Amino acid sequence: MNNAELQALKERYVAAGAASPNEQFAARATNAEVWDADGKRMIDFAGGIGVLNVGHRHPKVVAAVKEQLDLLMHTCQTVMPYEGYVRVAQKLSEISPVRGHGKVMLANSGAEALENAVKIARAATGRTNIICFDGGYHGRTFMTMAMNGKVKPYQGDFGPMPGTVFRAPYPVAYHGVSEEEALRGLRMTLRTDSAPESTAAIFIEPVLGEGGFYAASPKFLKAIREICDEHGILMVVDEVQSGFGRTGKMFAIEHSGVEPDMMTMAKSMADGMPISAVVGTDKLMDSSGPNSLGGTYTGSPVSCAAVLAVMDIFESEDILGKANRLGDKLAKRFAKWQEQFAFVDNSRNLGAMAAFELVEDKTSRKPRADLAAAITTKAKENGLILLACGMHANSIRFLMPVTIEDEILEEGLDIIEKILTELPDRKSVV
């Protein structure tokens, strides 16, 4: 079927809230390239929103999944466990920088991991409240919608959110929030909204994902750790988007040297297969009763096989080194654009987790979401998948596979540069 035929079916049968606005339908993909149902080639700078750090259909992952399909597809690990779940738990325990000996539970999605992290934090502390940050994104379930530091498009149509979720500022100096102000805001939240003795955990993305690709400094993360220790509050780090090599380390929190009590992870841990995890210190992870965590499909044998293959790829193909080298290439090109174009500013990257902003000018820093939208639209027309993000929807984010070939990377960056050069009246783009 072609794009038009599939679009007609989508409009008839797929719920509007779940349907993509994109009228191209993916048919096949390899590494950083996707071909749609009409045969049009696209360069992928989105990576399934950070899911494909080792590329579309990495041969080792494909082989591992095929091998597992010939052996076992499902039992439900709470009914009859299997080797893959245990081996994945062992690997994640060994690589995750939590305090002490780590234990693991597996789920299906980032939101599920966050939901279970809340459950574990409450069970471990006997407290109810949690604190999150402005601009954070944690998922689309009810609890994670309440945790999100951004209302639209996630909460607007669904009525009251769960209570006992409180908010603190995230430090983004470019937009007027210093680290000192953010910490003062957090301490105020602990005084006015969520008393320390009622607060189970503080949840933070070490690099905001949907919120704009802003990295919290090691100093700020260490301060969060100290506040948590002072009050017996758990520090939970959401690495769903920033984890598995995107920042040049396996996890972004490693740049700070801070050891959290728990971590959540998903996306690139299985190269597109659905799986997520909560990793925490053993005492915390053992705090709830038997059969209180998990679900029918959590830690699928097939997804576990994909995780183990991804782990092998990281070791054998220097994925962390590739992420850092990719980040350097992006930073160099961004610096050129920032110097060349008055409306490009605040370029930034931590490894290959990179972004820049579209603004009215570098003095006012007024966000230009319309420019970001125009660029992503024009990119699609020119064969490039590109995403915007941020509280002001004016940041262009880069999540191409870390394994992208140099020539394809340059081809994609050249497309963006041409678009920036040819933008029409930049004062009135809609």
C-alpha positions as a LaTeX table, in Angstrom:
\begin{tabular}{lrrr}
\hline
Residue & $x$ (\AA) & $y$ (\AA) & $z$ (\AA) \\
\hline
Met1 & 0.00 & 0.00 & 0.00 \\
Asn2 & 1.19 & 3.56 & $-0.70$ \\
Asn3 & 1.18 & 6.58 & 1.60 \\
Ala4 & $-2.18$ & 7.89 & 0.39 \\
Glu5 & $-3.94$ & 4.54 & 0.87 \\
Leu6 & $-2.48$ & 4.12 & 4.34 \\
Gln7 & $-3.42$ & 7.69 & 5.27 \\
Ala8 & $-7.04$ & 7.01 & 4.33 \\
Leu9 & $-7.07$ & 3.94 & 6.56 \\
Lys10 & $-5.43$ & 5.87 & 9.41 \\
Glu11 & $-8.06$ & 8.61 & 9.25 \\
Arg12 & $-10.83$ & 6.03 & 9.34 \\
Tyr13 & $-9.53$ & 3.65 & 11.99 \\
Val14 & $-6.84$ & 5.26 & 14.22 \\
Ala15 & $-7.87$ & 7.43 & 17.16 \\
Ala16 & $-7.01$ & 11.07 & 16.54 \\
Gly17 & $-5.14$ & 11.35 & 19.83 \\
Ala18 & $-2.89$ & 8.43 & 18.85 \\
Ala19 & $-2.44$ & 9.26 & 15.18 \\
Ser20 & 0.69 & 10.85 & 13.77 \\
Pro21 & 0.27 & 14.09 & 11.79 \\
Asn22 & 2.88 & 12.73 & 9.38 \\
Glu23 & 1.37 & 11.39 & 6.16 \\
Gln24 & 4.47 & 9.39 & 5.30 \\
Phe25 & 4.46 & 5.73 & 6.39 \\
Ala26 & 7.71 & 3.94 & 7.15 \\
Ala27 & 8.23 & 0.81 & 5.07 \\
Arg28 & 11.85 & $-0.17$ & 5.71 \\
Ala29 & 14.95 & 1.23 & 7.37 \\
Thr30 & 18.68 & 0.68 & 7.76 \\
Asn31 & 20.89 & 2.46 & 10.29 \\
Ala32 & 20.10 & 6.18 & 9.74 \\
Glu33 & 17.93 & 5.88 & 6.62 \\
Val34 & 14.18 & 5.21 & 6.28 \\
Trp35 & 12.15 & 4.62 & 3.11 \\
Asp36 & 8.44 & 5.40 & 3.11 \\
Ala37 & 5.60 & 3.47 & 1.47 \\
Asp38 & 6.10 & 5.45 & $-1.77$ \\
Gly39 & 9.81 & 4.62 & $-1.83$ \\
Lys40 & 11.03 & 8.08 & $-0.76$ \\
Arg41 & 14.30 & 7.98 & 1.19 \\
Met42 & 14.54 & 9.92 & 4.46 \\
Ile43 & 17.58 & 10.62 & 6.60 \\
Asp44 & 16.62 & 9.99 & 10.22 \\
Phe45 & 17.74 & 12.64 & 12.69 \\
Ala46 & 15.02 & 11.63 & 15.19 \\
Gly47 & 15.88 & 8.00 & 15.84 \\
Gly48 & 12.36 & 7.12 & 16.95 \\
Ile49 & 12.73 & 9.86 & 19.60 \\
Gly50 & 16.04 & 8.60 & 20.92 \\
Val51 & 15.35 & 4.87 & 20.61 \\
Leu52 & 17.85 & 3.98 & 17.89 \\
Asn53 & 21.28 & 4.94 & 19.21 \\
Val54 & 22.76 & 1.87 & 17.50 \\
Gly55 & 20.71 & 2.44 & 14.35 \\
His56 & 17.68 & 0.93 & 12.64 \\
Arg57 & 17.82 & $-2.84$ & 12.49 \\
His58 & 21.35 & $-3.34$ & 13.74 \\
Pro59 & 22.33 & $-6.77$ & 12.38 \\
Lys60 & 23.31 & $-8.13$ & 15.80 \\
Val61 & 19.97 & $-7.12$ & 17.29 \\
Val62 & 18.03 & $-8.58$ & 14.36 \\
Ala63 & 19.96 & $-11.85$ & 14.66 \\
Ala64 & 19.40 & $-12.05$ & 18.43 \\
Val65 & 15.66 & $-11.43$ & 18.09 \\
Lys66 & 15.32 & $-14.05$ & 15.33 \\
Glu67 & 17.22 & $-16.59$ & 17.41 \\
Gln68 & 15.01 & $-15.92$ & 20.44 \\
Leu69 & 11.84 & $-16.27$ & 18.36 \\
Asp70 & 12.89 & $-19.82$ & 17.54 \\
Leu71 & 13.18 & $-20.66$ & 21.24 \\
Leu72 & 10.63 & $-18.82$ & 23.38 \\
Met73 & 8.33 & $-15.82$ & 22.92 \\
His74 & 6.36 & $-15.59$ & 26.15 \\
Thr75 & 5.59 & $-17.28$ & 29.46 \\
Cys76 & 5.13 & $-14.22$ & 31.74 \\
Gln77 & 8.20 & $-14.09$ & 33.91 \\
Thr78 & 6.11 & $-14.14$ & 37.13 \\
Val79 & 4.63 & $-17.49$ & 36.02 \\
Met80 & 7.78 & $-19.13$ & 34.68 \\
Pro81 & 10.97 & $-17.07$ & 34.58 \\
Tyr82 & 13.61 & $-17.36$ & 31.87 \\
Glu83 & 17.30 & $-16.70$ & 31.40 \\
Gly84 & 17.03 & $-13.45$ & 29.44 \\
Tyr85 & 15.32 & $-11.52$ & 32.23 \\
Val86 & 17.93 & $-12.54$ & 34.77 \\
Arg87 & 20.84 & $-11.81$ & 32.45 \\
Val88 & 19.48 & $-8.36$ & 31.59 \\
Ala89 & 19.01 & $-7.62$ & 35.29 \\
Gln90 & 22.61 & $-8.66$ & 35.96 \\
Lys91 & 23.94 & $-6.46$ & 33.14 \\
Leu92 & 21.94 & $-3.42$ & 34.23 \\
Ser93 & 23.00 & $-3.87$ & 37.84 \\
Glu94 & 26.65 & $-3.98$ & 36.75 \\
Ile95 & 26.54 & $-0.82$ & 34.60 \\
Ser96 & 24.12 & 1.40 & 36.55 \\
Pro97 & 25.74 & 3.88 & 38.95 \\
Val98 & 23.23 & 3.53 & 41.79 \\
Arg99 & 24.36 & 3.50 & 45.39 \\
Gly100 & 25.37 & 0.05 & 46.55 \\
His101 & 24.32 & $-3.22$ & 44.96 \\
Gly102 & 21.67 & $-2.72$ & 42.32 \\
Lys103 & 18.58 & $-4.80$ & 41.71 \\
Val104 & 16.31 & $-4.53$ & 38.70 \\
Met105 & 12.72 & $-4.81$ & 37.56 \\
Leu106 & 11.76 & $-4.71$ & 33.89 \\
Ala107 & 8.73 & $-3.11$ & 32.29 \\
Asn108 & 7.58 & $-2.20$ & 28.78 \\
Ser109 & 7.93 & 1.57 & 28.43 \\
Gly110 & 9.51 & 4.61 & 30.00 \\
Ala111 & 6.20 & 5.63 & 31.56 \\
Glu112 & 5.79 & 2.18 & 33.12 \\
Ala113 & 9.29 & 2.41 & 34.56 \\
Leu114 & 8.47 & 5.79 & 36.13 \\
Glu115 & 5.16 & 4.50 & 37.51 \\
Asn116 & 6.96 & 1.62 & 39.18 \\
Ala117 & 9.71 & 3.88 & 40.50 \\
Val118 & 7.01 & 5.91 & 42.27 \\
Lys119 & 5.55 & 2.71 & 43.73 \\
Ile120 & 8.95 & 1.55 & 44.96 \\
Ala121 & 9.80 & 4.95 & 46.44 \\
Arg122 & 6.55 & 5.01 & 48.37 \\
Ala123 & 6.99 & 1.45 & 49.59 \\
Ala124 & 10.60 & 2.05 & 50.65 \\
Thr125 & 10.03 & 5.32 & 52.49 \\
Gly126 & 6.48 & 5.08 & 53.75 \\
Arg127 & 5.98 & 8.56 & 52.30 \\
Thr128 & 3.59 & 9.70 & 49.58 \\
Asn129 & 4.72 & 12.91 & 47.88 \\
Ile130 & 7.12 & 13.28 & 44.99 \\
Ile131 & 8.82 & 16.37 & 43.56 \\
Cys132 & 9.60 & 16.84 & 39.87 \\
Phe133 & 10.91 & 19.76 & 37.80 \\
Asp134 & 9.59 & 22.32 & 35.35 \\
Gly135 & 10.10 & 21.14 & 31.80 \\
Gly136 & 10.47 & 17.48 & 32.74 \\
Tyr137 & 8.79 & 14.78 & 30.73 \\
His138 & 8.07 & 11.37 & 32.25 \\
Gly139 & 5.24 & 9.80 & 30.24 \\
Arg140 & 1.55 & 9.70 & 29.31 \\
Thr141 & 0.03 & 7.53 & 32.03 \\
Phe142 & $-1.94$ & 9.41 & 34.66 \\
Met143 & 0.83 & 9.47 & 37.23 \\
Thr144 & 3.50 & 10.43 & 34.75 \\
Met145 & 1.25 & 13.09 & 33.19 \\
Ala146 & 1.00 & 14.61 & 36.65 \\
Met147 & 4.79 & 14.45 & 36.90 \\
Asn148 & 5.36 & 16.21 & 33.58 \\
Gly149 & 6.46 & 19.82 & 33.85 \\
Lys150 & 4.50 & 20.73 & 30.73 \\
Val151 & 0.72 & 20.76 & 30.41 \\
Lys152 & 0.13 & 20.66 & 26.65 \\
Pro153 & $-0.38$ & 18.39 & 24.82 \\
Tyr154 & $-0.31$ & 15.77 & 27.54 \\
Gln155 & $-2.84$ & 16.76 & 30.22 \\
Gly156 & $-5.34$ & 19.09 & 28.64 \\
Asp157 & $-8.15$ & 16.68 & 27.76 \\
Phe158 & $-8.05$ & 14.30 & 30.69 \\
Gly159 & $-9.39$ & 16.03 & 33.78 \\
Pro160 & $-7.80$ & 16.13 & 37.23 \\
Met161 & $-4.34$ & 14.64 & 37.62 \\
Pro162 & $-3.23$ & 12.52 & 40.60 \\
Gly163 & $-2.27$ & 14.57 & 43.62 \\
Thr164 & 0.86 & 14.54 & 45.78 \\
Val165 & 3.06 & 15.63 & 42.86 \\
Phe166 & 4.87 & 18.92 & 43.36 \\
Arg167 & 7.15 & 20.98 & 41.17 \\
Ala168 & 10.45 & 22.86 & 41.40 \\
Pro169 & 12.31 & 25.02 & 38.86 \\
Tyr170 & 14.86 & 23.43 & 36.53 \\
Pro171 & 17.97 & 25.54 & 36.02 \\
Val172 & 18.13 & 27.01 & 32.51 \\
Ala173 & 20.23 & 30.16 & 32.74 \\
Tyr174 & 19.52 & 31.09 & 29.12 \\
His175 & 15.85 & 31.49 & 30.04 \\
Gly176 & 16.48 & 33.28 & 33.31 \\
Val177 & 16.58 & 30.47 & 35.87 \\
Ser178 & 19.97 & 30.18 & 37.59 \\
Glu179 & 21.10 & 27.19 & 39.61 \\
Glu180 & 20.82 & 29.26 & 42.77 \\
Glu181 & 17.23 & 30.21 & 41.94 \\
Ala182 & 16.36 & 26.61 & 41.09 \\
Leu183 & 17.73 & 25.34 & 44.39 \\
Arg184 & 15.96 & 28.11 & 46.27 \\
Gly185 & 12.75 & 27.09 & 44.51 \\
Leu186 & 13.25 & 23.44 & 45.47 \\
Arg187 & 13.85 & 24.33 & 49.10 \\
Met188 & 10.74 & 26.51 & 49.02 \\
Thr189 & 8.71 & 23.61 & 47.63 \\
Leu190 & 9.90 & 21.53 & 50.59 \\
Arg191 & 8.73 & 24.28 & 52.93 \\
Thr192 & 5.43 & 25.27 & 51.36 \\
Asp193 & 4.06 & 22.28 & 49.42 \\
Ser194 & 5.73 & 18.99 & 50.25 \\
Ala195 & 7.28 & 18.69 & 53.70 \\
Pro196 & 10.46 & 16.58 & 53.72 \\
Glu197 & 8.92 & 14.00 & 56.04 \\
Ser198 & 6.12 & 13.50 & 53.48 \\
Thr199 & 8.36 & 13.46 & 50.40 \\
Ala200 & 9.33 & 10.04 & 49.10 \\
Ala201 & 11.51 & 11.06 & 46.16 \\
Ile202 & 12.80 & 13.80 & 43.91 \\
Phe203 & 12.67 & 12.83 & 40.23 \\
Ile204 & 14.96 & 14.57 & 37.75 \\
Glu205 & 16.14 & 14.20 & 34.17 \\
Pro206 & 19.88 & 14.94 & 34.16 \\
Val207 & 19.30 & 16.28 & 30.65 \\
Leu208 & 15.80 & 17.51 & 29.90 \\
Gly209 & 14.49 & 15.60 & 26.89 \\
Glu210 & 11.16 & 16.93 & 25.67 \\
Gly211 & 11.84 & 20.01 & 27.82 \\
Gly212 & 14.65 & 21.26 & 25.59 \\
Phe213 & 17.89 & 19.28 & 25.91 \\
Tyr214 & 19.22 & 21.35 & 28.80 \\
Ala215 & 21.79 & 19.53 & 30.93 \\
Ala216 & 21.84 & 19.98 & 34.69 \\
Ser217 & 25.36 & 20.77 & 35.87 \\
Pro218 & 27.31 & 18.39 & 38.13 \\
Lys219 & 27.13 & 21.08 & 40.82 \\
Phe220 & 23.33 & 21.20 & 40.67 \\
Leu221 & 22.95 & 17.41 & 40.68 \\
Lys222 & 25.30 & 17.15 & 43.67 \\
Ala223 & 23.17 & 19.72 & 45.47 \\
Ile224 & 20.05 & 17.61 & 44.79 \\
Arg225 & 21.88 & 14.59 & 46.18 \\
Glu226 & 22.78 & 16.53 & 49.34 \\
Ile227 & 19.21 & 17.75 & 49.85 \\
Cys228 & 17.90 & 14.21 & 49.47 \\
Asp229 & 20.46 & 12.87 & 51.94 \\
Glu230 & 19.66 & 15.63 & 54.44 \\
His231 & 15.97 & 14.72 & 54.53 \\
Gly232 & 15.96 & 10.98 & 53.81 \\
Ile233 & 14.44 & 11.57 & 50.38 \\
Leu234 & 15.25 & 9.26 & 47.47 \\
Met235 & 16.95 & 10.68 & 44.39 \\
Val236 & 15.52 & 9.13 & 41.23 \\
Val237 & 17.12 & 9.87 & 37.88 \\
Asp238 & 15.06 & 9.53 & 34.69 \\
Glu239 & 17.44 & 8.35 & 31.95 \\
Val240 & 14.78 & 7.18 & 29.52 \\
Gln241 & 15.99 & 9.53 & 26.77 \\
Ser242 & 19.50 & 10.43 & 27.96 \\
Gly243 & 20.64 & 6.89 & 28.76 \\
Phe244 & 22.39 & 4.21 & 26.73 \\
Gly245 & 25.19 & 6.24 & 25.27 \\
Arg246 & 23.46 & 9.33 & 23.93 \\
Thr247 & 25.60 & 11.71 & 26.02 \\
Gly248 & 28.93 & 9.95 & 25.54 \\
Lys249 & 28.60 & 7.95 & 28.74 \\
Met250 & 26.29 & 5.03 & 29.30 \\
Phe251 & 24.14 & 7.29 & 31.48 \\
Ala252 & 24.10 & 11.08 & 31.66 \\
Ile253 & 24.28 & 11.08 & 35.46 \\
Glu254 & 27.82 & 9.66 & 35.16 \\
His255 & 29.07 & 13.07 & 33.99 \\
Ser256 & 28.37 & 14.35 & 37.51 \\
Gly257 & 29.74 & 11.53 & 39.64 \\
Val258 & 26.44 & 11.49 & 41.56 \\
Glu259 & 25.02 & 8.13 & 42.58 \\
Pro260 & 21.20 & 8.13 & 42.63 \\
Asp261 & 19.07 & 5.76 & 44.66 \\
Met262 & 17.08 & 4.67 & 41.61 \\
Met263 & 17.22 & 5.09 & 37.84 \\
Thr264 & 14.68 & 4.59 & 35.08 \\
Met265 & 15.68 & 3.70 & 31.54 \\
Ala266 & 14.13 & 2.58 & 28.25 \\
Lys267 & 14.32 & 3.77 & 24.60 \\
Ser268 & 17.77 & 2.85 & 23.22 \\
Met269 & 18.35 & $-0.07$ & 25.58 \\
Ala270 & 16.79 & $-2.46$ & 23.04 \\
Asp271 & 17.09 & $-0.75$ & 19.63 \\
Gly272 & 13.34 & $-0.44$ & 19.12 \\
Met273 & 12.04 & $-3.48$ & 20.97 \\
Pro274 & 9.66 & $-2.50$ & 23.82 \\
Ile275 & 11.33 & $-2.73$ & 27.21 \\
Ser276 & 12.24 & $-0.51$ & 30.15 \\
Ala277 & 13.80 & $-0.89$ & 33.56 \\
Val278 & 13.98 & 0.44 & 37.08 \\
Val279 & 17.36 & $-0.06$ & 38.73 \\
Gly280 & 17.83 & 0.76 & 42.40 \\
Thr281 & 19.74 & $-0.25$ & 45.47 \\
Asp282 & 18.77 & $-3.69$ & 46.67 \\
Lys283 & 17.08 & $-2.58$ & 49.89 \\
Leu284 & 14.80 & $-0.21$ & 47.99 \\
Met285 & 13.98 & $-2.66$ & 45.25 \\
Asp286 & 13.07 & $-5.35$ & 47.79 \\
Ser287 & 10.78 & $-3.05$ & 49.80 \\
Ser288 & 7.45 & $-4.11$ & 48.29 \\
Gly289 & 5.72 & $-7.45$ & 48.68 \\
Pro290 & 5.76 & $-10.51$ & 46.40 \\
Asn291 & 4.15 & $-10.01$ & 42.98 \\
Ser292 & 3.66 & $-6.29$ & 43.64 \\
Leu293 & 5.74 & $-5.27$ & 40.61 \\
Gly294 & 5.66 & $-6.39$ & 36.99 \\
Gly295 & 3.00 & $-7.28$ & 34.46 \\
Thr296 & 2.02 & $-9.78$ & 31.82 \\
Tyr297 & 4.51 & $-8.65$ & 29.18 \\
Thr298 & 7.22 & $-7.04$ & 31.29 \\
Gly299 & 10.70 & $-8.16$ & 30.37 \\
Ser300 & 9.63 & $-10.08$ & 27.26 \\
Pro301 & 12.14 & $-12.79$ & 26.26 \\
Val302 & 12.39 & $-11.26$ & 22.78 \\
Ser303 & 13.05 & $-7.76$ & 24.11 \\
Cys304 & 15.58 & $-9.13$ & 26.60 \\
Ala305 & 17.46 & $-10.75$ & 23.72 \\
Ala306 & 17.59 & $-7.35$ & 22.02 \\
Val307 & 18.96 & $-5.69$ & 25.18 \\
Leu308 & 21.74 & $-8.22$ & 25.49 \\
Ala309 & 22.66 & $-7.71$ & 21.84 \\
Val310 & 22.76 & $-3.92$ & 22.36 \\
Met311 & 25.07 & $-4.41$ & 25.35 \\
Asp312 & 27.41 & $-6.44$ & 23.16 \\
Ile313 & 27.34 & $-3.74$ & 20.45 \\
Phe314 & 28.36 & $-1.09$ & 22.98 \\
Glu315 & 31.42 & $-3.11$ & 23.91 \\
Ser316 & 32.43 & $-4.25$ & 20.43 \\
Glu317 & 31.75 & $-1.07$ & 18.41 \\
Asp318 & 32.85 & 1.73 & 20.76 \\
Ile319 & 29.41 & 3.34 & 20.85 \\
Leu320 & 30.39 & 5.76 & 23.62 \\
Gly321 & 33.39 & 6.94 & 21.61 \\
Lys322 & 31.19 & 7.36 & 18.54 \\
Ala323 & 28.70 & 9.41 & 20.58 \\
Asn324 & 31.41 & 11.79 & 21.71 \\
Arg325 & 32.84 & 12.15 & 18.21 \\
Leu326 & 29.35 & 12.76 & 16.81 \\
Gly327 & 28.75 & 15.39 & 19.48 \\
Asp328 & 31.97 & 17.16 & 18.47 \\
Lys329 & 30.88 & 17.24 & 14.81 \\
Leu330 & 27.45 & 18.63 & 15.73 \\
Ala331 & 28.95 & 21.26 & 18.04 \\
Lys332 & 31.28 & 22.45 & 15.26 \\
Arg333 & 28.46 & 22.83 & 12.75 \\
Phe334 & 26.17 & 24.49 & 15.34 \\
Ala335 & 28.87 & 27.04 & 16.18 \\
Lys336 & 29.08 & 27.95 & 12.49 \\
Trp337 & 25.31 & 28.42 & 12.26 \\
Gln338 & 25.19 & 30.43 & 15.46 \\
Glu339 & 27.77 & 32.81 & 14.07 \\
Gln340 & 26.19 & 32.95 & 10.63 \\
Phe341 & 22.50 & 33.35 & 11.53 \\
Ala342 & 21.09 & 35.95 & 13.93 \\
Phe343 & 18.15 & 33.68 & 14.76 \\
Val344 & 20.24 & 30.64 & 15.77 \\
Asp345 & 21.44 & 30.74 & 19.37 \\
Asn346 & 22.28 & 28.75 & 22.49 \\
Ser347 & 23.70 & 25.74 & 20.70 \\
Arg348 & 24.53 & 23.01 & 23.19 \\
Asn349 & 25.40 & 19.35 & 23.47 \\
Leu350 & 26.35 & 16.72 & 25.97 \\
Gly351 & 27.91 & 14.09 & 23.77 \\
Ala352 & 25.46 & 13.51 & 20.93 \\
Met353 & 22.46 & 14.85 & 22.86 \\
Ala354 & 22.47 & 18.16 & 21.00 \\
Ala355 & 20.20 & 21.10 & 20.23 \\
Phe356 & 20.05 & 24.76 & 19.29 \\
Glu357 & 17.37 & 27.45 & 19.63 \\
Leu358 & 15.50 & 29.64 & 17.19 \\
Val359 & 15.06 & 33.17 & 18.53 \\
Glu360 & 14.03 & 36.62 & 17.38 \\
Asp361 & 17.58 & 37.79 & 17.98 \\
Lys362 & 20.45 & 37.06 & 20.32 \\
Thr363 & 19.71 & 40.09 & 22.49 \\
Ser364 & 16.03 & 39.56 & 23.23 \\
Arg365 & 16.23 & 35.75 & 23.09 \\
Lys366 & 12.52 & 35.75 & 22.27 \\
Pro367 & 11.62 & 32.18 & 21.33 \\
Arg368 & 10.54 & 31.56 & 17.72 \\
Ala369 & 8.50 & 28.37 & 17.71 \\
Asp370 & 7.27 & 29.32 & 14.25 \\
Leu371 & 10.82 & 29.18 & 12.88 \\
Ala372 & 11.40 & 25.77 & 14.46 \\
Ala373 & 8.15 & 24.48 & 12.95 \\
Ala374 & 9.05 & 25.89 & 9.55 \\
Ile375 & 12.48 & 24.25 & 9.63 \\
Thr376 & 11.18 & 20.80 & 10.61 \\
Thr377 & 8.48 & 21.02 & 7.92 \\
Lys378 & 10.96 & 22.08 & 5.25 \\
Ala379 & 13.37 & 19.37 & 6.39 \\
Lys380 & 10.72 & 16.70 & 5.82 \\
Glu381 & 10.08 & 18.05 & 2.32 \\
Asn382 & 13.80 & 17.70 & 1.65 \\
Gly383 & 14.13 & 14.15 & 2.93 \\
Leu384 & 15.16 & 14.72 & 6.55 \\
Ile385 & 13.32 & 13.66 & 9.72 \\
Leu386 & 13.90 & 16.39 & 12.31 \\
Leu387 & 12.25 & 17.19 & 15.66 \\
Ala388 & 11.65 & 20.31 & 17.71 \\
Cys389 & 11.29 & 20.38 & 21.48 \\
Gly390 & 11.40 & 22.63 & 24.53 \\
Met391 & 9.08 & 24.54 & 26.81 \\
His392 & 8.83 & 27.17 & 24.08 \\
Ala393 & 8.88 & 24.66 & 21.19 \\
Asn394 & 11.76 & 26.60 & 19.66 \\
Ser395 & 14.65 & 24.12 & 20.02 \\
Ile396 & 15.77 & 21.77 & 17.26 \\
Arg397 & 16.99 & 18.50 & 18.79 \\
Phe398 & 19.24 & 15.89 & 17.28 \\
Leu399 & 18.74 & 12.19 & 17.99 \\
Met400 & 20.16 & 10.51 & 14.92 \\
Pro401 & 21.73 & 7.08 & 15.45 \\
Val402 & 25.17 & 7.34 & 17.00 \\
Thr403 & 26.21 & 4.86 & 14.30 \\
Ile404 & 25.27 & 7.21 & 11.44 \\
Glu405 & 27.69 & 7.17 & 8.51 \\
Asp406 & 29.71 & 10.38 & 8.10 \\
Glu407 & 28.47 & 11.02 & 4.58 \\
Ile408 & 24.82 & 10.67 & 5.61 \\
Leu409 & 25.39 & 12.91 & 8.64 \\
Glu410 & 26.88 & 15.61 & 6.44 \\
Glu411 & 24.08 & 15.22 & 3.91 \\
Gly412 & 21.51 & 15.82 & 6.64 \\
Leu413 & 23.38 & 18.78 & 8.13 \\
Asp414 & 23.73 & 20.30 & 4.67 \\
Ile415 & 19.96 & 20.09 & 4.24 \\
Ile416 & 19.48 & 22.05 & 7.48 \\
Glu417 & 22.07 & 24.63 & 6.51 \\
Lys418 & 20.40 & 25.17 & 3.14 \\
Ile419 & 17.04 & 25.64 & 4.87 \\
Leu420 & 18.52 & 28.16 & 7.32 \\
Thr421 & 20.04 & 30.07 & 4.44 \\
Glu422 & 16.86 & 30.09 & 2.36 \\
Leu423 & 14.31 & 30.89 & 5.05 \\
Pro424 & 12.03 & 33.60 & 3.68 \\
Asp425 & 11.00 & 36.59 & 5.75 \\
Arg426 & 12.23 & 35.43 & 9.12 \\
Lys427 & 10.10 & 38.03 & 10.87 \\
Ser428 & 6.85 & 36.49 & 9.72 \\
Val429 & 7.38 & 32.76 & 9.21 \\
Val430 & 4.33 & 30.75 & 10.30 \\
\hline
\end{tabular}
